């Protein structure tokens, strides 16, 4: 099933942070989520987009930022700089599996997509 979701992780700051993947093969798109409460409202829309991409043969991955969603990292220890570093770590670890990936940032996620 091309739109089936799987849970993976990426290593950052000594923790395993969550990645939600859809599609077969190496991911072609890394999705950087919106920040804070917007992520709660956008998660379903992003998952539907991931499933649509998978239906077209494009695998994608949605990352959790440290301190957000399922992360065990304390939110009060996070900053834009640490989130930028986390995006870089996720992109590097996902990118090892394939050719360079596209990064799609949504709303506030654009602030940390260097």
N, C-alpha and C positions, 0 to 999 in steps of 0.2 A: 504494500500500500504506500504510494509515494508521499502522502501527507501525514504518515505516522510520525508521532513525536517521540524523541528519545532525550534522556537527560545525560549530559556529560559534565565535565568540569574543566576549569583552567586553574593553574596554580598562580597565586598572587599573594605576596606578603606572608608566606607561610601557611596559607589557607587554600582550600579547594573551593573556588567559587563556581556557581552553577552556570551551565550553558544548556539551553533548550534547542534541540536541532530538529529539522524537518528535511526530508528528502534523502535520496541515496547518493553515495559518493562523497567526494570532498566538498566542503561548503564553498559556495561561490559568493555568498553575502554574509557579512557580520552585521547584525543589527545592534546599534547602541541605543538603549531605551531612553525615553524621557526621564527626567529627574523627579524624585519625590512622589507626591500623590498622583501626578499625571500618569505614571507608570501603571498604577492600579486601574485607571480608566482606559488605558491604551492596550493592555496586555492581550485582550481578546482580538482586537483589530490586528495587532502585529502577528498573532498566531494564525489568523485567517490569511494574512498576506504570505506568511511562510508556507502554509499549505498550498496556496495558489502557485507560488514559485515552484514548489515540489512537483505539482501537477504538470509543470512545464519543463521538468528535468533539471531545475536549479535548486541545489541544496542550500539551506541557510541555517544560521545559528543566531539565537537571541541571548545576549549575555546578561547576567545579573551583576550589578555594580556592588562593590564591597559596601556593606552597611545597609543594603536595600534588599527587599524581597526575602529570599531564603538565606541570605548571608549571615554568618555568625560574627562578622566584624562589627565592632561598635560604630554606630553612625556618627557619634561625636568625634571620632578620630579621623573622619574622612574629610577630604578637601577636593577642590577642583583638580589640584595637582596629583593627588593620589588616584582619583578617578581617571585622569589622563594616562597615568602609568598603568592602571588596570586595563584600559582599552588597548594599550600597546602590548601588554602581556597576552591578552586574549587573542589579539590579531596575530601575534607571533606564533602562538601555540596552535591556533587553527590553521594558519598559513603554512605550517610545516607539512600539512597533509596534502597540499595542492599548490597550484600556481597562485600568484597574488590574488587576494580577494577584494571584493568591493565592500566598502563600509557604508552602511545606510544609517544615518543618525536621525533621530526623531525629536523634534522640539528642543527641550533643554539639553538633550544628548549632544546636540551640535556644539555646545560649549566645551566639550571634552574630547572631541574627535580631531586630534591634531594629525 
